[in-house]
Amino acid sequence: MQIGQQSDDDSVGVFSRVPVDSYEIEREAVIAMLERERRSLPSSLIAMVLMAVGVAMLPNVAFMAGLLALRLASFLFTRTAAAMLERRVRARNPLKNSRRILLFAMMLTGVTLALLLWPQPADSPLGAVRMIQLVVVVAVTLISVTLAALPRSVDAMLVSFWATACALILFHPANGNLAMIGVVTLVLLGIRLYSSSAGLHMRSAAQILVENRQLSEDLADALAHAEFLSWRDPLTGLFNRRKLFEETRLDGSGLSRHLLTIDLDRFKAINDTYGHAVGDRVLIATADAIRHWCRALGEEGTHQCFRLGGEEFLILARGFDDAEMIDAAEQLRKRIAELGHLFPDHPEIAISASIGLTGWRFGEGLDDALQRSDGACYEAKDRGRNRVRRAA
């Protein structure tokens, strides 16, 4: 006996069934990105205010105010979509629908930002026009960098921005400079390359975070396992001799106490006849029977069972008088004697145990009580084995 994802992908295609480490790395990158997007709200509001100031200075203020209102609606929709995606990522819920909503929101972001570049009348204040254009370029850059861990969403925004801007250049009667298409394309390519670099940085940071977390978890598991082995028998999982002396030294329950020494009868013959593998199975089955018996006695943790070595076990039972303990010990003896049915491949195997029982008086040392229970166990063996004897 040994002691002892989500399937929908997001906009980066990483929430599919992939090795858990890759999933966790991408998940942490997306969470960090969405947290950054949430913290960017003041910058977004400043950009809105600057664009509103610029729009107020234009001669076609009503028309441009309508475009700015569209941009505000798109901004609110995008933040809602991002918040929904973050909740689902943190909860490890399917992300397919959230991904689609955010992708659509980013497309609208690109369109509404590009529409703010609408060609202005010749008498428009140059400062206001340049301020709007600058804010739009800065906004596109910041959004691309902030959402760099979702490259498909970034691409959706940049493509929709490019298409809308090109449409304004080609079809608006006030324009005729086709070279501007090349300028817009180069600017957006530069933004995309910068966004890609930021995305790689986010993933590297997320990888370090996940690796450190995994290292901490592995170290904690190793320490817990080492602590476990320090006071557990590795074969049966029962407490070992070291735990016995530690536990009894700290015992302050105030309940009556009994010790039961349990020694399997003719265990050496089982090992010699059937091999040590079968012998180990017998020890494990005996330990399980003792463990279940302890649990059946009462509240878990009140009674403790130990493997002292070889085929010898010990039980520290609390809260029973002598008569109750004798009856309980007899039930344990019977339970051990019935373990043969667990070995159908060896129907002739005989499993039994001799049990020595003694009360452990308060103020008495463990060694003295243990010596009495051992003596009672040897007496049970001398009188024919497979029986319970109480120390005088």
N, C-alpha and C positions, 0 to 999 in steps of 0.2 A: 504494500500500500504506500503510495507516495504521500508525503506530508505537504501536506500542502498549506453604409454611409449613404451616407445618403447617395441615392442614385442619380439625382438630377444635377447636371453641371450648371455652373454659373457663367457669367459673361466671359470668364477666362477659360472655361471648359475644364475646371479642375474639381468640381464637386460630383464627378462621376465615381464609379467604383474603382478607386486607385489605391495603392498601398497607403496605409494610414498615415505614414510620415508625410507623404506628398500632400495628402488631403489636409492635414493639420497645418502644413506650411502655407498653403494657398488660403486656407480659412483665416489664419492669423493675419495674412497680408491684406485680405479683403476687410477684416474687422478694423485693422489699423487705418486703412484708407477711408472707411466710412466714418470713423471717429474724427479723422482729419477734416473730412468734408463737413461734418457737423460743427467743428470749431471754426470753420471758415465763414460762418454766417456774418460776423461783423464786416469782413472784407466785401462780401457780396452786397450788404446793405450800403456800404460806402460807394460801391460801383453804381448801384441804383440811384443814389442821391446825385452823384456826379453826372450821370446821364440825364437825370431829370433837370438839372441846372442847365445843361447844354441844350436840351429840347426846349426849355422855356425861352431861350434866346433866339430860336429859329423863327422865320416868318411863317412857316406852315406848322405852327405849334400844335394845332388840334390833330392833324394827321399823325405827326410824330408821337404825340401823347398816346394815341391809339396803339401804335407799334410798341411803345414802352409798356403799356398795359398788358399787351400780349406777352412781352418778355417777363413781366412780373408773374403772370399766370403760369408761364412755363417754369419759372424759377420755383414757385410753390409746388407745382406738380412734381418736379425733379426731387425736391427735398422730401416730399411724401414718399416717393418711390424708393429713395435711398434709405429712409428710415424703416420702411417695410422690409427691404432686403436685409438690413442690419439685424432686425429682430429675428428673421428666419435663419440667418447665418448663425447667430448666437444660439438659437434653439435647435440647430442642426435639422431644420425642416427642409422639405423639398423646395427648390429654388427656381424651378422652370418658369412659373408664371411671374415671379418677382423679377427675374432676369429680363423677360420680355417687356414688362412695364417700364423698367429702368431704361432699356434700350430705346423704347419709343419716346420716353421723356428726354433722353439725350438728343434724339433726332430733332425734337421740337426746340430744344435749347439751341442747336446749331442754326435752325431756321430763324428763330426770333432774334438771335444775336446778329445774324447777317442782315436782316431786314432793317436794323437800326443804322446800317450803312447806306440807307436809301439816299440817292443823289439829291442834293439840296439846291434850291434856286441860286442864281448867281449872286444875289444880294444878301446871302446868308452870311452872318459873322464867321470869319475864318476860324477864329479861336474856338467857337462853339462846335463847329464841324470837326476840327482836329481833336478836341477833347472827347467827343463821342467816339471817333474812330480809335483813339488811343485806349479808351476804356474798354471798347469791344475787343481789341487785340489782347489786352491784358487779361480780360475775363476769359477768353478762349484759352489762353496759355495756362492760367491758374486752374481752370476746370480740368484741362487735359492732364496737368501734373497731379492735381488732387485725386483724380479718379484713375491714376496710372495703373493700378492693380486690376482694372477692368478694361483692357485694351479694346474689346469689341464695342463697348459703350463709347469710349473715346473716339474710336474710328467712326461710329455712327454720327456723333456730333460733328466731327471734322468734315466728313463727306457731305452731310446736309448743309453745313455752313458754306463749303466750297461750291456746291451746286446752286445754292441760293445767291451767293455773291456773284457767281458767273452769270446767272440769269439776269441780275441787275445790270451787269456790265454789258451784256449782249443786247438786251431788249429795252432798256430804258432809253428814251430819246435824248436825254441829256448826256449820255455817254457815247464815246466813240473810240476810246483807247483800249484796244484789245490786248495791249501789253500788260494791262492790269491783271488779266487772268493769270499770266505767268508769275506776276509778283505775288498774287494771292496764293497761288499753288506753292511757290517756294517758301512763303511764310508758314503755311500750314504744314509743309513737310518738315521744316525746322522744328515747329512745335511738337509734331508727332515724334521726331527723333528724341527730343528732350524728354517727352513724356515716357517714351520707352526706357530711357536711362533711369528715370525716376521709378518706374515700375520694377526694374531689376533691383534697384536699391531696396525697395519695399520688400521684395521677396527674400533678399539676402538677410535683411533684418529679421523677417519672420522666421527664416530657417534657423538663425542663431537662437531666437527665442524658443522655438520648438525643441531644438537640440538641447538647450540648457534645461528646459522643463523635463525632457525625457531623461537627461542625466540625473537631475534631482530625484525624479521618480524611481529610476533604477537604483540610485544610492539608497533612497529610503527603503526600497524593497530588500536590498541586500542587507541593510542594517536590521530590518525587521526579521529577515530570515535568519541572520546570525543570532539575534536575540532568541528567536524561536528555538533554534537548535541548541542554544545554551541551556535550556531547561526542558527540552522535549526529547523523548526517545525517537530517533529518526525512523525506526521500523514501524512502531505502533502508534506514534503520536501521543502516547501518554506522557505525563510528567516523568522526569528522570530523578535520580537520587539527589542531585544537586538541588532541584526544586523542592524536594521533600524537606531537606533541612532548612532551606530558606523560608518555606511556607510555614513550617511549624515554629520557627523562631519568631515569626511575625504574627502568629495566631493570637487574636484577642477577641474571638467571637463570644466567649462565655458559655457556649453550648457544651453539653456532654460530648465526649469524644471516644471513639473506638478505633482500634487498628485491626485490620484483617490482612494477614499474610497469606498469600495464595501461591501455591507451588504446583505446577503441572506434574501429574504422575507419569513416571516412566517416559519422560520426554526424550531422553537420550536414545531410547529404543526407537522412538518415532523417527528421529533424525537418522539413525543407523539403518533402519529398514526402508524408509521412503525417501530419504535424502533431505538435505538442508532446505531445499526450496519448499517442500511440503511442511517441514518444521517451521519455517517462517510463516507460512499460511496459517498454521495452527496458532502461533503466537499472535498473529494479527486478529484471527477470529476470537481468541480468548480476550484480547484487549477490547475488541468491539463489544463483547458480551459484558465485560466489566463496566465499560463506559455507559452502555444502555442501562445497566442495573443501577448505576449511580444516579443517572438522570431520573429513573423511575422512583427513586427514594424520595425525591422532593426537589426543592428549588435548586436550579443549576448553580454550581459554584459552592454549594454548601458541603458537598462530598467530593473528594478528590482521589484520583487513582494514579498510581505510579508503576512504572516498570523498573525494578531494582537491578535487573540484569538477568541474562539467561531466560529461564522459564519462571522466574520469581516476580510476583506482583505484590503491590501493597495498596490498600484502600484506607483512607482517613475519612471516617463517617462521623457526622455530628448530629446531635439532637435526638438520639434514641436511647432508651434504657436497655439493660442487658437482654431482657426477654425478646424485645422487638428486634434487637440486633442479631440474636441467634436465629430467629425465624428468617430474617432477611438474608443472612449468610447462607442458610440452607437453600433458599431460592436461588442464590447465585451458584451454589454448587450444582444444583440440578440443571441450571441453564448451561453451564460449562459442559456437563456430562451429555448434553444433547447436541453438541457441536459436530458430532460425527456425520450428521446428515449433510453438512456443507462440503463433504468430500466424497461425492458419489463415485469418483474414479478409484477410491480406496475404501470400499464398504466395510472392510474388516478393521479399519483404524479405530482405536479406542482412545478417547480423550476424556480425562477426568482431572480433578484437582483436589488437593488436600488444603483445608483452610484452617488457619489458627486465628483465634479471636481473643482480644483482650480489651479491657477498658483502659483509657489513658487518663490518669488522675491529674488534676490541675496542680502545678508546681513540680510535677515529675518530669524528668528529662526524657527526651525521645528515645535515647539508647535503652533505657530501662524498660519502657513500654514495648519497644521493638523486640527486645530480647524475649519478653514474655510471649508475644504473638508468634515469634519464630519457634519458640519451644513448643507452643501449642500446635503449630503446623507440623513439626517433626513428630509429635505424639500422634497426630492424625495419620501420618504415614506409617508409623509403627503399628498402629491398630488396624491397618488394612487398606489405607488410602481411600480416596473419594469420600471424604467425610469432613465434618466440621467439629473442631474441638475448641472449647473455651479454656483459656488459662485459668488456673486456680487463683 
